[in-house]
Amino acid sequence: MVDTPFNTVANVKKMQPEVVNKAMIAALGTGKFEIRPGQANALYYLQRLFPAVALKILNPVAKD
C-alpha cells in the first residue's frame, strides 16, 4: 500500500510515494512487466506459497 490521500482508510504500514516512484523510474527500460518495491516482493512470494497466510496479513478479518 502506498501512503496517498486516496488511501486513507487502511490502517497499516504504507510505503511512501517517493519509494515507489524511485522503483518505477529505476525499472524503466528494463523490460520488466511489474515491479515489487519494499515489502511487496516478500508478500508476492508469501502469496504464491501460502495464500491463506497472505490473505490474513492483507485482510485480518478474512475467513478461511
CHARMM internal coordinates of N, CA and C (Angstrom, degrees):
IC EDIT
DIST 1 N 1 CA 1.4267
DIST 1 CA 1 C 1.5247
ANGL 1 N 1 CA 1 C 109.11
DIST 1 C 2 N 1.3004
ANGL 1 CA 1 C 2 N 113.75
DIHE 1 N 1 CA 1 C 2 N 143.17
DIST 2 N 2 CA 1.4612
ANGL 1 C 2 N 2 CA 120.68
DIHE 1 CA 1 C 2 N 2 CA -178.85
DIST 2 CA 2 C 1.5200
ANGL 2 N 2 CA 2 C 108.77
DIHE 1 C 2 N 2 CA 2 C -108.61
DIST 2 C 3 N 1.3067
ANGL 2 CA 2 C 3 N 116.50
DIHE 2 N 2 CA 2 C 3 N 136.06
DIST 3 N 3 CA 1.4579
ANGL 2 C 3 N 3 CA 122.66
DIHE 2 CA 2 C 3 N 3 CA -179.50
DIST 3 CA 3 C 1.5260
ANGL 3 N 3 CA 3 C 109.56
DIHE 2 C 3 N 3 CA 3 C -77.47
DIST 3 C 4 N 1.3235
ANGL 3 CA 3 C 4 N 115.80
DIHE 3 N 3 CA 3 C 4 N 95.35
DIST 4 N 4 CA 1.4658
ANGL 3 C 4 N 4 CA 122.33
DIHE 3 CA 3 C 4 N 4 CA 178.49
DIST 4 CA 4 C 1.5182
ANGL 4 N 4 CA 4 C 108.74
DIHE 3 C 4 N 4 CA 4 C -132.36
DIST 4 C 5 N 1.3378
ANGL 4 CA 4 C 5 N 118.37
DIHE 4 N 4 CA 4 C 5 N 163.79
DIST 5 N 5 CA 1.4558
ANGL 4 C 5 N 5 CA 119.91
DIHE 4 CA 4 C 5 N 5 CA 176.33
DIST 5 CA 5 C 1.5337
ANGL 5 N 5 CA 5 C 112.62
DIHE 4 C 5 N 5 CA 5 C -59.73
DIST 5 C 6 N 1.3240
ANGL 5 CA 5 C 6 N 117.24
DIHE 5 N 5 CA 5 C 6 N -26.54
DIST 6 N 6 CA 1.4623
ANGL 5 C 6 N 6 CA 120.78
DIHE 5 CA 5 C 6 N 6 CA 178.98
DIST 6 CA 6 C 1.5276
ANGL 6 N 6 CA 6 C 111.30
DIHE 5 C 6 N 6 CA 6 C -69.95
DIST 6 C 7 N 1.3166
ANGL 6 CA 6 C 7 N 117.43
DIHE 6 N 6 CA 6 C 7 N -30.08
DIST 7 N 7 CA 1.4520
ANGL 6 C 7 N 7 CA 122.49
DIHE 6 CA 6 C 7 N 7 CA -174.06
DIST 7 CA 7 C 1.5253
ANGL 7 N 7 CA 7 C 110.24
DIHE 6 C 7 N 7 CA 7 C -105.13
DIST 7 C 8 N 1.3171
ANGL 7 CA 7 C 8 N 117.29
DIHE 7 N 7 CA 7 C 8 N 70.59
DIST 8 N 8 CA 1.4602
ANGL 7 C 8 N 8 CA 121.10
DIHE 7 CA 7 C 8 N 8 CA -178.58
DIST 8 CA 8 C 1.5145
ANGL 8 N 8 CA 8 C 112.89
DIHE 7 C 8 N 8 CA 8 C -103.82
DIST 8 C 9 N 1.3181
ANGL 8 CA 8 C 9 N 118.23
DIHE 8 N 8 CA 8 C 9 N -10.66
DIST 9 N 9 CA 1.4607
ANGL 8 C 9 N 9 CA 121.01
DIHE 8 CA 8 C 9 N 9 CA -174.88
DIST 9 CA 9 C 1.5213
ANGL 9 N 9 CA 9 C 111.84
DIHE 8 C 9 N 9 CA 9 C -79.22
DIST 9 C 10 N 1.3143
ANGL 9 CA 9 C 10 N 117.01
DIHE 9 N 9 CA 9 C 10 N -45.49
DIST 10 N 10 CA 1.4635
ANGL 9 C 10 N 10 CA 120.89
DIHE 9 CA 9 C 10 N 10 CA -175.07
DIST 10 CA 10 C 1.5255
ANGL 10 N 10 CA 10 C 110.72
DIHE 9 C 10 N 10 CA 10 C -67.74
DIST 10 C 11 N 1.3235
ANGL 10 CA 10 C 11 N 115.94
DIHE 10 N 10 CA 10 C 11 N 130.13
DIST 11 N 11 CA 1.4546
ANGL 10 C 11 N 11 CA 121.38
DIHE 10 CA 10 C 11 N 11 CA 179.78
DIST 11 CA 11 C 1.5330
ANGL 11 N 11 CA 11 C 109.02
DIHE 10 C 11 N 11 CA 11 C -104.18
DIST 11 C 12 N 1.3268
ANGL 11 CA 11 C 12 N 115.60
DIHE 11 N 11 CA 11 C 12 N 64.32
DIST 12 N 12 CA 1.4563
ANGL 11 C 12 N 12 CA 122.14
DIHE 11 CA 11 C 12 N 12 CA 179.97
DIST 12 CA 12 C 1.5243
ANGL 12 N 12 CA 12 C 108.74
DIHE 11 C 12 N 12 CA 12 C -132.56
DIST 12 C 13 N 1.3275
ANGL 12 CA 12 C 13 N 115.24
DIHE 12 N 12 CA 12 C 13 N 168.70
DIST 13 N 13 CA 1.4662
ANGL 12 C 13 N 13 CA 119.29
DIHE 12 CA 12 C 13 N 13 CA 176.36
DIST 13 CA 13 C 1.5221
ANGL 13 N 13 CA 13 C 108.48
DIHE 12 C 13 N 13 CA 13 C -67.16
DIST 13 C 14 N 1.3237
ANGL 13 CA 13 C 14 N 116.36
DIHE 13 N 13 CA 13 C 14 N 129.78
DIST 14 N 14 CA 1.4662
ANGL 13 C 14 N 14 CA 121.42
DIHE 13 CA 13 C 14 N 14 CA -176.85
DIST 14 CA 14 C 1.5249
ANGL 14 N 14 CA 14 C 110.31
DIHE 13 C 14 N 14 CA 14 C -120.44
DIST 14 C 15 N 1.3288
ANGL 14 CA 14 C 15 N 115.85
DIHE 14 N 14 CA 14 C 15 N 149.84
DIST 15 N 15 CA 1.4612
ANGL 14 C 15 N 15 CA 121.03
DIHE 14 CA 14 C 15 N 15 CA 175.79
DIST 15 CA 15 C 1.5224
ANGL 15 N 15 CA 15 C 109.04
DIHE 14 C 15 N 15 CA 15 C -78.04
DIST 15 C 16 N 1.3104
ANGL 15 CA 15 C 16 N 114.79
DIHE 15 N 15 CA 15 C 16 N 147.21
DIST 16 N 16 CA 1.4522
ANGL 15 C 16 N 16 CA 119.64
DIHE 15 CA 15 C 16 N 16 CA 175.65
DIST 16 CA 16 C 1.5285
ANGL 16 N 16 CA 16 C 108.91
DIHE 15 C 16 N 16 CA 16 C -76.28
DIST 16 C 17 N 1.3311
ANGL 16 CA 16 C 17 N 117.77
DIHE 16 N 16 CA 16 C 17 N 144.81
DIST 17 N 17 CA 1.4661
ANGL 16 C 17 N 17 CA 120.53
DIHE 16 CA 16 C 17 N 17 CA -179.27
DIST 17 CA 17 C 1.5304
ANGL 17 N 17 CA 17 C 112.86
DIHE 16 C 17 N 17 CA 17 C -56.99
DIST 17 C 18 N 1.3271
ANGL 17 CA 17 C 18 N 117.45
DIHE 17 N 17 CA 17 C 18 N -31.57
DIST 18 N 18 CA 1.4633
ANGL 17 C 18 N 18 CA 120.42
DIHE 17 CA 17 C 18 N 18 CA -179.45
DIST 18 CA 18 C 1.5314
ANGL 18 N 18 CA 18 C 111.43
DIHE 17 C 18 N 18 CA 18 C -62.67
DIST 18 C 19 N 1.3324
ANGL 18 CA 18 C 19 N 116.93
DIHE 18 N 18 CA 18 C 19 N -36.80
DIST 19 N 19 CA 1.4682
ANGL 18 C 19 N 19 CA 121.66
DIHE 18 CA 18 C 19 N 19 CA 179.73
DIST 19 CA 19 C 1.5278
ANGL 19 N 19 CA 19 C 109.91
DIHE 18 C 19 N 19 CA 19 C -65.66
DIST 19 C 20 N 1.3202
ANGL 19 CA 19 C 20 N 116.01
DIHE 19 N 19 CA 19 C 20 N -45.58
DIST 20 N 20 CA 1.4650
ANGL 19 C 20 N 20 CA 120.65
DIHE 19 CA 19 C 20 N 20 CA 179.59
DIST 20 CA 20 C 1.5272
ANGL 20 N 20 CA 20 C 110.02
DIHE 19 C 20 N 20 CA 20 C -65.81
DIST 20 C 21 N 1.3177
ANGL 20 CA 20 C 21 N 116.46
DIHE 20 N 20 CA 20 C 21 N -41.43
DIST 21 N 21 CA 1.4622
ANGL 20 C 21 N 21 CA 121.40
DIHE 20 CA 20 C 21 N 21 CA -179.97
DIST 21 CA 21 C 1.5272
ANGL 21 N 21 CA 21 C 111.30
DIHE 20 C 21 N 21 CA 21 C -61.15
DIST 21 C 22 N 1.3287
ANGL 21 CA 21 C 22 N 117.19
DIHE 21 N 21 CA 21 C 22 N -45.15
DIST 22 N 22 CA 1.4673
ANGL 21 C 22 N 22 CA 120.89
DIHE 21 CA 21 C 22 N 22 CA 179.05
DIST 22 CA 22 C 1.5290
ANGL 22 N 22 CA 22 C 110.81
DIHE 21 C 22 N 22 CA 22 C -62.52
DIST 22 C 23 N 1.3297
ANGL 22 CA 22 C 23 N 117.43
DIHE 22 N 22 CA 22 C 23 N -40.45
DIST 23 N 23 CA 1.4676
ANGL 22 C 23 N 23 CA 121.12
DIHE 22 CA 22 C 23 N 23 CA 179.24
DIST 23 CA 23 C 1.5229
ANGL 23 N 23 CA 23 C 110.49
DIHE 22 C 23 N 23 CA 23 C -65.42
DIST 23 C 24 N 1.3285
ANGL 23 CA 23 C 24 N 117.36
DIHE 23 N 23 CA 23 C 24 N -39.95
DIST 24 N 24 CA 1.4637
ANGL 23 C 24 N 24 CA 120.43
DIHE 23 CA 23 C 24 N 24 CA 179.33
DIST 24 CA 24 C 1.5279
ANGL 24 N 24 CA 24 C 110.75
DIHE 23 C 24 N 24 CA 24 C -66.55
DIST 24 C 25 N 1.3219
ANGL 24 CA 24 C 25 N 117.13
DIHE 24 N 24 CA 24 C 25 N -43.31
DIST 25 N 25 CA 1.4651
ANGL 24 C 25 N 25 CA 120.32
DIHE 24 CA 24 C 25 N 25 CA -179.99
DIST 25 CA 25 C 1.5254
ANGL 25 N 25 CA 25 C 110.48
DIHE 24 C 25 N 25 CA 25 C -64.64
DIST 25 C 26 N 1.3412
ANGL 25 CA 25 C 26 N 116.74
DIHE 25 N 25 CA 25 C 26 N -40.64
DIST 26 N 26 CA 1.4659
ANGL 25 C 26 N 26 CA 120.65
DIHE 25 CA 25 C 26 N 26 CA 179.27
DIST 26 CA 26 C 1.5253
ANGL 26 N 26 CA 26 C 111.45
DIHE 25 C 26 N 26 CA 26 C -64.44
DIST 26 C 27 N 1.3337
ANGL 26 CA 26 C 27 N 117.74
DIHE 26 N 26 CA 26 C 27 N -30.42
DIST 27 N 27 CA 1.4642
ANGL 26 C 27 N 27 CA 121.57
DIHE 26 CA 26 C 27 N 27 CA -177.42
DIST 27 CA 27 C 1.5274
ANGL 27 N 27 CA 27 C 113.00
DIHE 26 C 27 N 27 CA 27 C -83.37
DIST 27 C 28 N 1.3269
ANGL 27 CA 27 C 28 N 117.26
DIHE 27 N 27 CA 27 C 28 N -15.03
DIST 28 N 28 CA 1.4625
ANGL 27 C 28 N 28 CA 119.34
DIHE 27 CA 27 C 28 N 28 CA -179.66
DIST 28 CA 28 C 1.5283
ANGL 28 N 28 CA 28 C 110.45
DIHE 27 C 28 N 28 CA 28 C -58.61
DIST 28 C 29 N 1.2943
ANGL 28 CA 28 C 29 N 116.71
DIHE 28 N 28 CA 28 C 29 N 133.61
DIST 29 N 29 CA 1.4552
ANGL 28 C 29 N 29 CA 121.60
DIHE 28 CA 28 C 29 N 29 CA 177.73
DIST 29 CA 29 C 1.5178
ANGL 29 N 29 CA 29 C 115.11
DIHE 28 C 29 N 29 CA 29 C 79.99
DIST 29 C 30 N 1.3361
ANGL 29 CA 29 C 30 N 117.82
DIHE 29 N 29 CA 29 C 30 N 2.47
DIST 30 N 30 CA 1.4657
ANGL 29 C 30 N 30 CA 120.03
DIHE 29 CA 29 C 30 N 30 CA -179.72
DIST 30 CA 30 C 1.5177
ANGL 30 N 30 CA 30 C 112.31
DIHE 29 C 30 N 30 CA 30 C -90.90
DIST 30 C 31 N 1.3214
ANGL 30 CA 30 C 31 N 117.08
DIHE 30 N 30 CA 30 C 31 N -12.06
DIST 31 N 31 CA 1.4577
ANGL 30 C 31 N 31 CA 120.48
DIHE 30 CA 30 C 31 N 31 CA -178.84
DIST 31 CA 31 C 1.5188
ANGL 31 N 31 CA 31 C 113.63
DIHE 30 C 31 N 31 CA 31 C 84.61
DIST 31 C 32 N 1.3268
ANGL 31 CA 31 C 32 N 117.50
DIHE 31 N 31 CA 31 C 32 N 4.78
DIST 32 N 32 CA 1.4708
ANGL 31 C 32 N 32 CA 120.24
DIHE 31 CA 31 C 32 N 32 CA 179.01
DIST 32 CA 32 C 1.5223
ANGL 32 N 32 CA 32 C 109.37
DIHE 31 C 32 N 32 CA 32 C -74.90
DIST 32 C 33 N 1.3312
ANGL 32 CA 32 C 33 N 115.31
DIHE 32 N 32 CA 32 C 33 N 142.49
DIST 33 N 33 CA 1.4544
ANGL 32 C 33 N 33 CA 120.28
DIHE 32 CA 32 C 33 N 33 CA 178.42
DIST 33 CA 33 C 1.5179
ANGL 33 N 33 CA 33 C 112.05
DIHE 32 C 33 N 33 CA 33 C -91.68
DIST 33 C 34 N 1.3207
ANGL 33 CA 33 C 34 N 116.84
DIHE 33 N 33 CA 33 C 34 N -17.20
DIST 34 N 34 CA 1.4557
ANGL 33 C 34 N 34 CA 120.03
DIHE 33 CA 33 C 34 N 34 CA 177.59
DIST 34 CA 34 C 1.5183
ANGL 34 N 34 CA 34 C 108.87
DIHE 33 C 34 N 34 CA 34 C -150.36
DIST 34 C 35 N 1.3227
ANGL 34 CA 34 C 35 N 114.90
DIHE 34 N 34 CA 34 C 35 N 157.14
DIST 35 N 35 CA 1.4568
ANGL 34 C 35 N 35 CA 121.04
DIHE 34 CA 34 C 35 N 35 CA 174.43
DIST 35 CA 35 C 1.5174
ANGL 35 N 35 CA 35 C 107.31
DIHE 34 C 35 N 35 CA 35 C -127.10
DIST 35 C 36 N 1.3228
ANGL 35 CA 35 C 36 N 115.91
DIHE 35 N 35 CA 35 C 36 N 153.23
DIST 36 N 36 CA 1.4604
ANGL 35 C 36 N 36 CA 120.78
DIHE 35 CA 35 C 36 N 36 CA 179.06
DIST 36 CA 36 C 1.5243
ANGL 36 N 36 CA 36 C 108.52
DIHE 35 C 36 N 36 CA 36 C -134.69
DIST 36 C 37 N 1.3356
ANGL 36 CA 36 C 37 N 116.73
DIHE 36 N 36 CA 36 C 37 N 80.68
DIST 37 N 37 CA 1.4635
ANGL 36 C 37 N 37 CA 119.67
DIHE 36 CA 36 C 37 N 37 CA -178.07
DIST 37 CA 37 C 1.5276
ANGL 37 N 37 CA 37 C 112.23
DIHE 36 C 37 N 37 CA 37 C -74.35
DIST 37 C 38 N 1.3219
ANGL 37 CA 37 C 38 N 115.09
DIHE 37 N 37 CA 37 C 38 N 157.40
DIST 38 N 38 CA 1.4635
ANGL 37 C 38 N 38 CA 120.27
DIHE 37 CA 37 C 38 N 38 CA 176.25
DIST 38 CA 38 C 1.5094
ANGL 38 N 38 CA 38 C 112.20
DIHE 37 C 38 N 38 CA 38 C 60.93
DIST 38 C 39 N 1.3094
ANGL 38 CA 38 C 39 N 115.92
DIHE 38 N 38 CA 38 C 39 N -137.18
DIST 39 N 39 CA 1.4554
ANGL 38 C 39 N 39 CA 121.55
DIHE 38 CA 38 C 39 N 39 CA -177.60
DIST 39 CA 39 C 1.5217
ANGL 39 N 39 CA 39 C 112.56
DIHE 38 C 39 N 39 CA 39 C -79.03
DIST 39 C 40 N 1.3092
ANGL 39 CA 39 C 40 N 117.94
DIHE 39 N 39 CA 39 C 40 N -1.97
DIST 40 N 40 CA 1.4639
ANGL 39 C 40 N 40 CA 120.91
DIHE 39 CA 39 C 40 N 40 CA -179.83
DIST 40 CA 40 C 1.5189
ANGL 40 N 40 CA 40 C 111.67
DIHE 39 C 40 N 40 CA 40 C -61.77
DIST 40 C 41 N 1.3256
ANGL 40 CA 40 C 41 N 118.08
DIHE 40 N 40 CA 40 C 41 N -32.87
DIST 41 N 41 CA 1.4601
ANGL 40 C 41 N 41 CA 120.91
DIHE 40 CA 40 C 41 N 41 CA 179.53
DIST 41 CA 41 C 1.5269
ANGL 41 N 41 CA 41 C 110.68
DIHE 40 C 41 N 41 CA 41 C -66.45
DIST 41 C 42 N 1.3255
ANGL 41 CA 41 C 42 N 116.79
DIHE 41 N 41 CA 41 C 42 N -45.15
DIST 42 N 42 CA 1.4671
ANGL 41 C 42 N 42 CA 120.30
DIHE 41 CA 41 C 42 N 42 CA 177.94
DIST 42 CA 42 C 1.5220
ANGL 42 N 42 CA 42 C 110.70
DIHE 41 C 42 N 42 CA 42 C -63.38
DIST 42 C 43 N 1.3216
ANGL 42 CA 42 C 43 N 117.25
DIHE 42 N 42 CA 42 C 43 N -41.71
DIST 43 N 43 CA 1.4558
ANGL 42 C 43 N 43 CA 120.74
DIHE 42 CA 42 C 43 N 43 CA 179.31
DIST 43 CA 43 C 1.5246
ANGL 43 N 43 CA 43 C 111.34
DIHE 42 C 43 N 43 CA 43 C -64.99
DIST 43 C 44 N 1.3116
ANGL 43 CA 43 C 44 N 117.34
DIHE 43 N 43 CA 43 C 44 N -35.01
DIST 44 N 44 CA 1.4637
ANGL 43 C 44 N 44 CA 121.50
DIHE 43 CA 43 C 44 N 44 CA 177.58
DIST 44 CA 44 C 1.5275
ANGL 44 N 44 CA 44 C 110.20
DIHE 43 C 44 N 44 CA 44 C -58.78
DIST 44 C 45 N 1.3323
ANGL 44 CA 44 C 45 N 116.60
DIHE 44 N 44 CA 44 C 45 N -49.84
DIST 45 N 45 CA 1.4654
ANGL 44 C 45 N 45 CA 119.63
DIHE 44 CA 44 C 45 N 45 CA -178.55
DIST 45 CA 45 C 1.5217
ANGL 45 N 45 CA 45 C 111.86
DIHE 44 C 45 N 45 CA 45 C -70.98
DIST 45 C 46 N 1.3301
ANGL 45 CA 45 C 46 N 117.23
DIHE 45 N 45 CA 45 C 46 N -34.43
DIST 46 N 46 CA 1.4548
ANGL 45 C 46 N 46 CA 120.16
DIHE 45 CA 45 C 46 N 46 CA 175.84
DIST 46 CA 46 C 1.5217
ANGL 46 N 46 CA 46 C 110.17
DIHE 45 C 46 N 46 CA 46 C -61.66
DIST 46 C 47 N 1.3275
ANGL 46 CA 46 C 47 N 116.50
DIHE 46 N 46 CA 46 C 47 N -42.28
DIST 47 N 47 CA 1.4660
ANGL 46 C 47 N 47 CA 120.57
DIHE 46 CA 46 C 47 N 47 CA 179.62
DIST 47 CA 47 C 1.5153
ANGL 47 N 47 CA 47 C 111.18
DIHE 46 C 47 N 47 CA 47 C -65.47
DIST 47 C 48 N 1.3337
ANGL 47 CA 47 C 48 N 117.29
DIHE 47 N 47 CA 47 C 48 N -36.18
DIST 48 N 48 CA 1.4685
ANGL 47 C 48 N 48 CA 120.68
DIHE 47 CA 47 C 48 N 48 CA 179.60
DIST 48 CA 48 C 1.5204
ANGL 48 N 48 CA 48 C 111.52
DIHE 47 C 48 N 48 CA 48 C -68.03
DIST 48 C 49 N 1.3402
ANGL 48 CA 48 C 49 N 116.70
DIHE 48 N 48 CA 48 C 49 N -37.93
DIST 49 N 49 CA 1.4617
ANGL 48 C 49 N 49 CA 120.73
DIHE 48 CA 48 C 49 N 49 CA -176.15
DIST 49 CA 49 C 1.5258
ANGL 49 N 49 CA 49 C 113.53
DIHE 48 C 49 N 49 CA 49 C -90.78
DIST 49 C 50 N 1.3289
ANGL 49 CA 49 C 50 N 116.28
DIHE 49 N 49 CA 49 C 50 N -38.43
DIST 50 N 50 CA 1.4608
ANGL 49 C 50 N 50 CA 121.35
DIHE 49 CA 49 C 50 N 50 CA -176.03
DIST 50 CA 50 C 1.5275
ANGL 50 N 50 CA 50 C 109.73
DIHE 49 C 50 N 50 CA 50 C -135.97
DIST 50 C 51 N 1.3255
ANGL 50 CA 50 C 51 N 117.47
DIHE 50 N 50 CA 50 C 51 N 75.79
DIST 51 N 51 CA 1.4728
ANGL 50 C 51 N 51 CA 119.65
DIHE 50 CA 50 C 51 N 51 CA -174.44
DIST 51 CA 51 C 1.5237
ANGL 51 N 51 CA 51 C 114.31
DIHE 50 C 51 N 51 CA 51 C -59.68
DIST 51 C 52 N 1.3195
ANGL 51 CA 51 C 52 N 118.49
DIHE 51 N 51 CA 51 C 52 N -35.89
DIST 52 N 52 CA 1.4642
ANGL 51 C 52 N 52 CA 120.02
DIHE 51 CA 51 C 52 N 52 CA -179.20
DIST 52 CA 52 C 1.5226
ANGL 52 N 52 CA 52 C 111.16
DIHE 51 C 52 N 52 CA 52 C -66.93
DIST 52 C 53 N 1.3188
ANGL 52 CA 52 C 53 N 117.32
DIHE 52 N 52 CA 52 C 53 N -37.77
DIST 53 N 53 CA 1.4649
ANGL 52 C 53 N 53 CA 121.16
DIHE 52 CA 52 C 53 N 53 CA 178.15
DIST 53 CA 53 C 1.5233
ANGL 53 N 53 CA 53 C 109.80
DIHE 52 C 53 N 53 CA 53 C -66.23
DIST 53 C 54 N 1.3248
ANGL 53 CA 53 C 54 N 116.95
DIHE 53 N 53 CA 53 C 54 N -44.83
DIST 54 N 54 CA 1.4619
ANGL 53 C 54 N 54 CA 120.64
DIHE 53 CA 53 C 54 N 54 CA 179.13
DIST 54 CA 54 C 1.5199
ANGL 54 N 54 CA 54 C 111.12
DIHE 53 C 54 N 54 CA 54 C -61.46
DIST 54 C 55 N 1.3170
ANGL 54 CA 54 C 55 N 117.02
DIHE 54 N 54 CA 54 C 55 N -39.76
DIST 55 N 55 CA 1.4645
ANGL 54 C 55 N 55 CA 120.74
DIHE 54 CA 54 C 55 N 55 CA 178.50
DIST 55 CA 55 C 1.5204
ANGL 55 N 55 CA 55 C 110.71
DIHE 54 C 55 N 55 CA 55 C -62.78
DIST 55 C 56 N 1.3155
ANGL 55 CA 55 C 56 N 117.62
DIHE 55 N 55 CA 55 C 56 N -41.12
DIST 56 N 56 CA 1.4671
ANGL 55 C 56 N 56 CA 120.25
DIHE 55 CA 55 C 56 N 56 CA 179.30
DIST 56 CA 56 C 1.5222
ANGL 56 N 56 CA 56 C 111.50
DIHE 55 C 56 N 56 CA 56 C -66.08
DIST 56 C 57 N 1.3348
ANGL 56 CA 56 C 57 N 116.89
DIHE 56 N 56 CA 56 C 57 N -32.85
DIST 57 N 57 CA 1.4596
ANGL 56 C 57 N 57 CA 120.09
DIHE 56 CA 56 C 57 N 57 CA 177.42
DIST 57 CA 57 C 1.5308
ANGL 57 N 57 CA 57 C 109.71
DIHE 56 C 57 N 57 CA 57 C -68.82
DIST 57 C 58 N 1.3198
ANGL 57 CA 57 C 58 N 115.97
DIHE 57 N 57 CA 57 C 58 N -44.28
DIST 58 N 58 CA 1.4620
ANGL 57 C 58 N 58 CA 119.75
DIHE 57 CA 57 C 58 N 58 CA -178.37
DIST 58 CA 58 C 1.5210
ANGL 58 N 58 CA 58 C 113.16
DIHE 57 C 58 N 58 CA 58 C -76.16
DIST 58 C 59 N 1.3267
ANGL 58 CA 58 C 59 N 116.26
DIHE 58 N 58 CA 58 C 59 N -31.91
DIST 59 N 59 CA 1.4551
ANGL 58 C 59 N 59 CA 121.02
DIHE 58 CA 58 C 59 N 59 CA -177.18
DIST 59 CA 59 C 1.5124
ANGL 59 N 59 CA 59 C 108.52
DIHE 58 C 59 N 59 CA 59 C -139.67
DIST 59 C 60 N 1.3318
ANGL 59 CA 59 C 60 N 118.08
DIHE 59 N 59 CA 59 C 60 N 86.59
DIST 60 N 60 CA 1.4650
ANGL 59 C 60 N 60 CA 120.86
DIHE 59 CA 59 C 60 N 60 CA -174.92
DIST 60 CA 60 C 1.5228
ANGL 60 N 60 CA 60 C 114.99
DIHE 59 C 60 N 60 CA 60 C -60.41
DIST 60 C 61 N 1.3296
ANGL 60 CA 60 C 61 N 118.70
DIHE 60 N 60 CA 60 C 61 N -19.32
DIST 61 N 61 CA 1.4652
ANGL 60 C 61 N 61 CA 119.95
DIHE 60 CA 60 C 61 N 61 CA -179.95
DIST 61 CA 61 C 1.5280
ANGL 61 N 61 CA 61 C 112.65
DIHE 60 C 61 N 61 CA 61 C -92.67
DIST 61 C 62 N 1.3348
ANGL 61 CA 61 C 62 N 117.58
DIHE 61 N 61 CA 61 C 62 N 2.56
DIST 62 N 62 CA 1.4709
ANGL 61 C 62 N 62 CA 121.05
DIHE 61 CA 61 C 62 N 62 CA -178.90
DIST 62 CA 62 C 1.5334
ANGL 62 N 62 CA 62 C 110.04
DIHE 61 C 62 N 62 CA 62 C -68.12
DIST 62 C 63 N 1.3079
ANGL 62 CA 62 C 63 N 115.59
DIHE 62 N 62 CA 62 C 63 N 143.09
DIST 63 N 63 CA 1.4734
ANGL 62 C 63 N 63 CA 121.98
DIHE 62 CA 62 C 63 N 63 CA 177.25
DIST 63 CA 63 C 1.5136
ANGL 63 N 63 CA 63 C 109.24
DIHE 62 C 63 N 63 CA 63 C -92.34
DIST 63 C 64 N 1.3314
ANGL 63 CA 63 C 64 N 117.59
DIHE 63 N 63 CA 63 C 64 N 152.76
DIST 64 N 64 CA 1.4617
ANGL 63 C 64 N 64 CA 121.96
DIHE 63 CA 63 C 64 N 64 CA 177.40
DIST 64 CA 64 C 1.5055
ANGL 64 N 64 CA 64 C 111.98
DIHE 63 C 64 N 64 CA 64 C -68.91
END
COOR INIT
IC SEED 1 N 1 CA 1 C
IC BUILD
